[in-house]
Amino acid sequence: MHKYLNFSKSQLIRFILLSAIMLFFYFEGMISLILLLFFEILFLIRFIHVKKYLESKILNHYPAYEHLPGWAKWIVILIMYLIIFMIFKWIIVNIILEGIFHIPINSELQGMSAKLANSS
């Protein structure tokens, strides 16, 4: 699993920058502490190199994947990445945060999206 982790300088800088932005929003009162922790968990998931993992474990077993053009490979990877991201989000939000720790983050996410929809 170590070969699928990506601790490059650009990833670390991106994590620090996004964390600083979320901390700014937290200190300005735009998001709650629960949402800050949720976004930090999502930012930590970015250290996993999903494209390399998907290609080595799943897609290389299908010979048709090798003959696809580059843009089609990226579309397949993007769709699989979105599915994995949605599964991780569902596990983190519904099972871990709401089921185990009883933190109502789903309602906070809906409130934040409603506030953003009303402001535009």
Backbone hydrogen bonds, N-H to C=O, Kabsch-Sander energy under -0.5 kcal/mol:
donor,donor_aa,acceptor,acceptor_aa,energy
4,Y,1,M,-1.7
5,L,2,H,-1.3
6,N,47,F,-3.9
7,F,5,L,-0.6
12,L,8,S,-2.2
13,I,9,K,-2.7
14,R,10,S,-2.5
15,F,11,Q,-2.5
16,I,12,L,-2.5
17,L,13,I,-2.7
18,L,14,R,-2.7
19,S,15,F,-2.3
20,A,16,I,-2.3
21,I,17,L,-2.1
22,M,18,L,-2.3
23,L,19,S,-2.5
24,F,20,A,-2.2
25,F,21,I,-2.3
26,Y,22,M,-2.3
27,F,23,L,-2.7
28,E,24,F,-1.8
29,G,26,Y,-1.1
30,M,25,F,-2.6
31,I,25,F,-0.9
36,L,32,S,-2.0
37,L,33,L,-2.4
38,F,34,I,-2.2
39,F,35,L,-2.7
40,E,36,L,-2.0
41,I,37,L,-2.1
42,L,38,F,-1.9
43,F,39,F,-2.4
44,L,40,E,-1.9
45,I,41,I,-1.6
46,R,42,L,-0.8
47,F,44,L,-1.6
48,I,45,I,-1.9
49,H,4,Y,-4.1
50,V,48,I,-1.6
53,Y,49,H,-1.8
54,L,50,V,-3.0
55,E,51,K,-2.4
56,S,52,K,-2.1
57,K,53,Y,-2.7
58,I,54,L,-1.9
59,L,54,L,-2.4
60,N,55,E,-1.2
61,H,58,I,-1.3
62,Y,59,L,-1.4
65,Y,62,Y,-1.3
66,E,62,Y,-0.7
67,H,63,P,-0.7
68,L,65,Y,-1.1
73,K,69,P,-1.9
74,W,70,G,-1.9
75,I,71,W,-1.7
76,V,72,A,-2.3
77,I,73,K,-2.6
78,L,74,W,-2.7
79,I,75,I,-2.5
80,M,76,V,-2.3
81,Y,77,I,-2.8
82,L,78,L,-2.6
83,I,79,I,-2.0
84,I,80,M,-2.5
85,F,81,Y,-2.9
86,M,82,L,-2.4
87,I,83,I,-2.0
88,F,84,I,-2.7
89,K,85,F,-2.7
90,W,86,M,-2.4
91,I,87,I,-2.6
92,I,88,F,-2.9
93,V,89,K,-3.0
94,N,90,W,-1.9
95,I,90,W,-1.0
95,I,91,I,-0.8
96,I,91,I,-2.4
97,L,92,I,-2.7
98,E,93,V,-2.0
99,G,94,N,-0.7
100,I,95,I,-1.4
100,I,96,I,-0.7
101,F,96,I,-2.0
103,I,97,L,-3.1
105,I,103,I,-2.3
108,E,104,P,-1.0
109,L,105,I,-2.6
110,Q,106,N,-2.0
111,G,107,S,-2.3
112,M,108,E,-2.4
113,S,109,L,-2.3
114,A,110,Q,-2.2
115,K,111,G,-2.1
116,L,112,M,-2.1
117,A,113,S,-2.1
118,N,114,A,-2.1
119,S,115,K,-1.5
120,S,116,L,-1.0
